[in-house]
Amino acid sequence: MNAANQRPVGNAASSAPVSNAATQAGWAYDTFSAAGFTRDVYRKGSGPAVVLVHEIPGITPAVMRFAQEVVAAGFTVAMPLLVGEVGREPDGKYMASSMSKVCVSREFTTMAMRKTSPIIAWLRALAKQLHREVGGKGVGAVGMCFSGGFALGMMLDDVMVAPVLSQPSLPFAFGKARAADLNLSPDDQLAVQRRAVEGCQVLGLRFAGDRLVGSRFDALRKLLGEQFIAVEFASSAKGDHSVLTEQRQEEGVRRVVDFLKEKLQP
């Protein structure tokens, strides 16, 4: 394990100073390296660990607001930056720029079916490092949009005990088969199913009319059975997508926080 992994995540003793909306709000900055990737990570809080992965286009003010609420609920939150910027409001140009980067990046499986996104190996390593540092029952993870299904792949490790999938959208839902794909290799899918049989519950959230999610909730019910907890909201507009942020549903936020508390806190 390299030096970035060996020091506590979010304690950047050797990193250059970084000033942005997160650090100005008290989030500690560091980098973390694993599985061939190095990414920025912002950390705040105390208590059990939760890995919170932003949506497209980046760590927006709405993502930061939700992350701060998880911190306030009694958790150590690690928020990696996978694409885009920190603190920038979303707009059409910014969304398109981040989307194009996701499409061409080797970290993410955007079109191929029955394949686990490579970045999930990095997220698994981050979760295990955090658990070594803070201890507790295990780790939680919240993904949204393009990262919405990442917590599912993180279930390969027993340390992941509170996976949350908000509007999972990879691979992109072009065609019936791809719209049902869970962004997992066959072997990983079997491992996730085994975790569910052993009792690991998965919380999923979406707007009922969100075409980007495709038919993945049906696939999740088939894979996980009664261990899949679906929280679905009526769509009031065609573009409703971001349950926890831009089209924020207070009930959805509450359900996520309650789920994390139930699974992780004493």
Secondary structure, DSSP 8 states (H G I E B T S, - for coil): --HHHHS-TT--TTS----SHHHHTT-EEEEEEETTEEEEEEEEE-SSEEEEE--SSSB-HHHHHHHHHHHHTT-EEEEEE-SS-BS----HHHHHHHHHHHHH-TT--SS-SS---THHHHHHHHHHHHHHHH-SS-EEEEEEGGGTTHHHHGGGSTTEEEEEEES---S---SHHHHH--S--HHHHHHHHHHHHTT--EEEEEETT-TTTTTHHHHHHHHHGGGEEEEEE--SSTT---TTTTT--HHHHHHHHHHHHHHH--
